[in-house]
């Protein structure tokens, strides 16, 4: 059985420290491995590419000066 990491973990990384996409990918790979899967509050089965696309589409992360940051106004607080 594959364990899915909650997507808030990635958002929390970006709240703590804005990162470039390559820095974020490296951190995720180091923390969870290359084949990690993620879930959100309602959806599951995301790989990192699809999770980032989900975040961008819903404006949960935004880019500033070449770094991704969590958009606190669009992140649920639970």
KAVENQUI-V134268 format. One line per field, one symbol per residue. phi: phi as a letter, one per 30 degrees, with the letter a starting at -180 (. if undefined). A space follows every 10 residues. Layout:
phi=???
//
This chain:
phi=.ddcddeedd ddedddaebd dddddddddd dbjdcdcbbc dbbbiddded ddddddechd bbcbhibdbd cedccdcb
//
